[in-house]
Every structure is written in C-alpha cells, then in structure tokens.
Amino acid sequence: MCAETALEQKRMARHNMLLACKIHDLPITLLSGSLNEISEVQLATDSASTSATMDIYEREAQLVIDYSELKEELMSLHNEKDIETRMEKMKESISSLEEMLHRTTPPNLKALEKMREVKDKLQEVSDAFDASTKSTRKCNQEFEQVKAQRFHLFNQCFEHVLLVIDQIYKRICRNSSAQAILSAENPEEPYLGGINYNCVAPGKRFMSMDNLSGGEKAIAALALLFAIHSFRPAPFFVLDEVDAALDNTNIGKVTSFIREESRENMQIIVISLKKEFFSKADALLGVYSDFDGCMFSRILTLDLRPYPLVEEENDEETDKETRADKGPGSSTLESAL
C-alpha cells in the first residue's frame, strides 16, 4: 500500500507540474503527445481514485519529454537532494532577478510610439532632403546649360566685332595705319568683366581712350556702333549730332562712310546742325516752331537727290590728304546721303 500511495503522489505531482507548464505556456519539447491532453479537472489524492482519474494518468503517461536540450550539469543530477539543492539555487537566482526588476525604473511605455514618430519625421526629412538634392542638381544642370549658351552667344558677337571693328575704323578714318583694338578683361567669362576698347588715330601713337580728342572719340564710337550693327543689322539708324565734335575733314570722312553703308539697304537718319554734314544728305527735314494762337512745330522737307553733290575745295592740301588717305579702290562722293 505504501508503494501505491507513493506512486499516486508521484503521478499527482507530475500531473500538477505538467498542468502548470500548460497554464504558463512553457516551451516544453515533447517527443510524443501534447500538453493539450492535460486535463484541468481536480484529481483525487486517495486510493479510491475514479476511473476518470486513471484515464488522465494513462494519457499523461504517453507524454515523453525531450531532455536533450538540458545542460550537462542538470542532466547529471540523479538524486532528490541534488535536485532540491539546484532548485534552491535557481529560486535564489530568480528572487535576485525579481528584486532587481522591482528596483528598476518602470519602462516608458510610450517610448516605442515616440520612436515611431521620430522615425516617421526622420523619413520625411530624408525624403525632403533627397527631393531638394535632386532639384538642386537639376537647377545646376539648367544653370550650366544657360551659362554655356550665354557664353556661346556673347562670344559669337564679341569675336565678330573683334574681327570687323579694325576694318571699319580704317574705312571711317580713310587711313590704313589706324587701328581699333578690343579685349576682354575676363576671357573665361567675358560678360562678367569689362571690355577694353582702344584706338590708334592716324598719325598718332597708342594712347588710352581718355586721351583722345572729342572728334577721335566720336569716330571710335561710330566704328564700334557699326561693328556691332554688322553682326545683327537693324533696319535703320538714328544718329543724334554725331558731328558735334568733328572738324570739316572728319565730317567728310564720316559722311563718305555713311553714304557707303546706306547703299546696303539701310536707312540712316541723322540729326545735325552743321551744313557740311546735312548738305550731303539725300533729303532734309527741317523742324521749326510756329505760333498761331499756341506754340506748335512745323516740318519742311527738301529732296536733295535731283541736285548733284559738289565738294568744296577751300583747302586743296586737305583735299589731297583726304584722297591719299582713302587708298586704292575708294571713290569720291557722287550722291547724297
């Protein structure tokens, strides 16, 4: 009877242990059977066990637990004293850990939510940064394209003017020794710096533009104007008293050049107060004021084309010098502007 009672107690202890494992959902590895077969019905502890209790014991006896995952030091425990000693040590370790957990500050349960918010914000910032980087790269590419196009257009005009301005200046001066020079202060990006313009007047040495006389400056300005015009011609010109600083000799040179240019399907309108200049025009338009109850302007027109152009010969030496300056291939004036 004692053996049967001891066996019954062992069965009861095993049942309670398996039931506790089932209730706490402990990861018990079974070679056969399942913890779902453990019944939670309270079992009798006396010798008069019912058939239901025996049936539960028989099902539980079919459960085979896999102890291969246990450490060697636990597998080496065979007697109950060693097991109890080991259990006491484990309980003490568990108690120590529980005390440590109690002393530990409770975790911030909102930390995960806060971290998710920060991650979302970081992702938004990263996306915005990527978008800004792409936009910046695109803007840089567009800027470089515009910069290259700007450089091309500027250089196209500058190189053309650089080539023709010297010839135009020589034609206006009627002297092959005259020189007009253009240079850029910043050749890499000429539109960011200044453009130096210097002229060497006939019979004079090189000097800065500030040291030239008023007439020489006027002729240099006309040379630059017509050089730019040759790159992109305009249908007509309006020149306002360009002869103000010119003497009669230079007026003759300028009018000769203008008459030559006007033959190339270009109309030039000149405002002048000097007879030596406007007498060589194709037509004259005079503006004067009149008073008839109120002040207003009137216009007089005169077509000079029917009248032959006669050059004055007041200074024979000047005339000979002018003809010599023209060089071979040039012709005298035969028609009005």
ABEGO torsion letter per residue (X at the ends): XAAAAAAAAAAAAAAAAAAAAAAAGBBBBBABEBAAABBABBBBABABBBAAAAAAAAAAAABBBBAAABBAAAAABABAAAAAAAAAAAAAAAAAAAAAAAABBBBBAAAAAAAAAAAAAAAAAAAAAAAAAAAAAAAAAAAAAAAAAAAAAAAAAAAAAAAAAAAAAAAAAGBAABBBBBBBABAABAAABBBBBBBBBBGBBBBBAAABBAAAAAAAAAAAAAAAAAABBBABBBBBGAAAABBAAAAAAAAAAAAAAAAAGBBBBBBBABAAAAAABABBBBBBBBBBGBBBBBBBBBBAAABBBBBBAABAAAAAAAAAAAEBGBBBBABBX
